[in-house]
Amino acid sequence: MSKSNLVREQHEFWMRHAIQLAYQGQYSTRPNPNVGCVIVKDGQQVGEGFHPKAGQPHAEVFAMRDAGEAARGATAYVTLEPCAHYGRTPPCAKGLVEAGVAKVVVACPDPNPLVAGKGVQILRDAGIEVITDVCEAEAHQLNLGFLKAMATGTPYVRLKVASSLDGRTAMASGESKWITGELARQDVQHWRAISGAVITGIETVLADDCQLNVRQLDGIDDLSKIVQPKRIVLDRQARLPLTVKMLQQPESVMVMGPFRQELADLGVVQFEIQPLAELLKILVQQHQIYDVMVEAGATLSTAFLQEQLVDEMISYVAPTLLGRSARAMFTADFNRMAEQLRFKLKDVTQLGDDIRLRLIPSQETL
């Protein structure tokens, strides 16, 4: 193996460790990104850290504290470009300079206009060698919403559906509990937990009195340590009853529909009725919500798809048949093959007897 390939492998080894560290904050850092940092000297790790929560020190700070004087002359591996601005914490790029590191290896650039290359420039101006784009694709997965929102002003949208083998989501009566098994339902909790908001329609709330919050997570005993998603109800005709379970925690509920004083009195945030695309922009610009999960009925799910607002569909398929009178997954009415919505398979996972498909909308046509 050539020396350059060996060095690259070493960089990738330590960066993957930093990525795993970053995932430890995946349920608690919002609206901040997940970041991990490892400091290595003479081939040995001397410090590590991850960002645990907004307002607390960043990953680089924890890693530098862990390393102490050993950070001088060392190499720092960071999953996201070190910040270059003063916020609730000082800029990490300057902290790395002051710690005396000799080299910084970065996985992902930060498109945040407050950073966007400035962090790397601070390091290089101080004479520190900077290597970029190491394990970038893997590190990008850590912060799909943050990176998209910083670059485009819109959140990363996941559409979750659960259906039978024949593409049905509920009986004709509306009865829908439970199509999928326990493992699949538990898996949904993870996707909610990494979301800044869960969007649903009023029909789903009226039918299921759903809470759409996180009630159980593998490996997390104290749910008070996670950031619960906001619950957003699209209610164009002001039909949301004040007695629904969701309103037991009204501070985490948002409603798009006609203004209602009784909701305002409870502390519910309300939006004027507007196109879905505009609502998504507002969530980013005014509420720092960068990851959105849609858990809704066929009409709203279809609207998100047909307006090309979905970045990823998470489809749970149960090994059961519900029959043609049951409710379909989507309400789109196509007459030609050219109108179909196509997807690329990102991965497939078996969860008990169910399977989970992660799908990315495709622009390809037949």
Secondary structure as UniProt FT lines:
FT   HELIX           3..22
FT   HELIX           23..25
FT   TURN            26..28
FT   TURN            30..31
FT   STRAND          36..41
FT   TURN            42..43
FT   STRAND          44..50
FT   TURN            54..55
FT   HELIX           59..67
FT   HELIX           68..71
FT   TURN            72..73
FT   STRAND          75..80
FT   HELIX           92..99
FT   STRAND          103..108
FT   TURN            113..117
FT   HELIX           118..125
FT   TURN            126..127
FT   STRAND          129..131
FT   HELIX           136..140
FT   HELIX           141..143
FT   HELIX           144..152
FT   STRAND          156..163
FT   TURN            165..166
FT   STRAND          168..170
FT   TURN            172..173
FT   TURN            177..178
FT   HELIX           182..193
FT   STRAND          197..201
FT   HELIX           202..208
FT   TURN            218..219
FT   HELIX           223..225
FT   STRAND          230..234
FT   TURN            236..237
FT   TURN            242..243
FT   HELIX           245..248
FT   HELIX           250..252
FT   STRAND          253..256
FT   HELIX           261..266
FT   STRAND          269..271
FT   HELIX           276..287
FT   STRAND          291..294
FT   HELIX           298..306
FT   TURN            307..308
FT   STRAND          312..317
FT   TURN            324..325
FT   STRAND          327..328
FT   HELIX           337..339
FT   STRAND          342..351
FT   TURN            352..353
FT   STRAND          354..362
//
